[in-house]
Amino acid sequence: MAVASDILRPPSGNERACVQAAVVVVSCLAEAGRGDEAVTIAERWTEAVRRIPNPLSVLPGSGLGILLAGKCLALVMGGHLHQAEALTREEYRRNLTQHDHEGTAMSALLSGVVALARGRVETAGQWFREAAGLFRTPTSLNYLSACLAGMARAASLAGDRPTANAALAPADEFPTPLTAAYEPFITLSRAWVTVAHGEVSRGRAIALGVADRAEEAGQYAVAVEALHDIARLGDARSVAPRLHGLASVMQGPLAPGCAVHAEALAAHDGKRLDQASAAFEAMGAQLLAAEAAAQAAAVYQAEGRRASMRASSASARRLLEGCEGARTPALSGLAPDPLTPREREVAMLVARGLTSAEVAQRLVLSIRTVENHVQRGYAKLGVASRAELRLVLQPEARYSSLTSPPSV
């Protein structure tokens, strides 16, 4: 990063040298937790890289593909998942239109990375499978191992152990010049496969090894992901101080969000867990948000705070609707939805402010039927009014009463 910065600093440096430096440094900055700088450099030099398609004679592959991959990783590791998703969608369409096989493979892989970060485990698995199929055809720079590791992690999070095992087994069999760059991704996928087999403590140990190596190498964003995985897997107390320290020197909302989440878990603080859930949801990290909400519900239940427990449980279930069947240890204690599908449909409309008559008209029901559904919903959720129902079912109403997630 220091060498590249020296090359990029002069206002009118040699364009080819600057392009070479930009292609290399963007991924480095992303992994170091300096995602904002990475994105700025990527946007500054993207058009120049398009004019110089292969600036790195020492590495095979498209300079543009490597640069955009670094930009995507910077957005994901910084917590800007909506922007990352828009980037991968645009690049995938562009590569398809241009019949660029290698570019399509790379953008499919990155789409899987983004979907995984968002908690969309089935979609992530589909993207990784597509990318793996494309990379099985020889390309100048091959990421088949990363595709297989992504498939394994997505399957693990979905509880599909056979698929996870089958994908992970050959993940180390396809070394490339950049294998070391995504080795932490492969190893963390191995940790989640281990967890899917019930060996949670071993999964935490694998993640800790990744965190230690990454922090020593200056890959602070990688270290944060690994340490946060440990917190998610039940040992927040041991990693919360390290996450706090790393978050203080990193760019983007993700690292501070992970630090707050770990600290709230360690302190059994339901309110801060709700705040962490809201912060993750704002980033687009739905699975992390669902886990934090479920953990808040567990804290409230232990404290006998039934209304807060129901509200956080409802929030977790709502978030999980977009996670395509994800299953993680943090979600294991989440109670099933007490409402039937029709009761939930009616309750959600009532919580949004519709009258019984308006709900009846929209759903083609009688007003009496709507009122019966509302009353059964009250009984199951332990509320006595529409205002209380709204607090349980509408997270934005609840979070408006909370302070913003504290900075680290």
Secondary structure as GFF3:
##gff-version 3
##sequence-region A 1 408
A	DSSP	alpha_helix	2	8	.	.	.	ID=ss1
A	DSSP	alpha_helix	15	31	.	.	.	ID=ss2
A	DSSP	alpha_helix	35	51	.	.	.	ID=ss3
A	DSSP	alpha_helix	63	78	.	.	.	ID=ss4
A	DSSP	alpha_helix	81	97	.	.	.	ID=ss5
A	DSSP	alpha_helix	101	118	.	.	.	ID=ss6
A	DSSP	alpha_helix	121	136	.	.	.	ID=ss7
A	DSSP	alpha_helix	144	157	.	.	.	ID=ss8
A	DSSP	alpha_helix	161	168	.	.	.	ID=ss9
A	DSSP	three_ten_helix	179	182	.	.	.	ID=ss10
A	DSSP	alpha_helix	183	196	.	.	.	ID=ss11
A	DSSP	alpha_helix	200	217	.	.	.	ID=ss12
A	DSSP	alpha_helix	220	232	.	.	.	ID=ss13
A	DSSP	alpha_helix	236	247	.	.	.	ID=ss14
A	DSSP	alpha_helix	254	267	.	.	.	ID=ss15
A	DSSP	alpha_helix	270	283	.	.	.	ID=ss16
A	DSSP	alpha_helix	286	303	.	.	.	ID=ss17
A	DSSP	alpha_helix	306	320	.	.	.	ID=ss18
A	DSSP	three_ten_helix	329	331	.	.	.	ID=ss19
A	DSSP	alpha_helix	341	351	.	.	.	ID=ss20
A	DSSP	alpha_helix	356	363	.	.	.	ID=ss21
A	DSSP	alpha_helix	367	381	.	.	.	ID=ss22
A	DSSP	alpha_helix	386	393	.	.	.	ID=ss23
A	DSSP	alpha_helix	395	399	.	.	.	ID=ss24
###
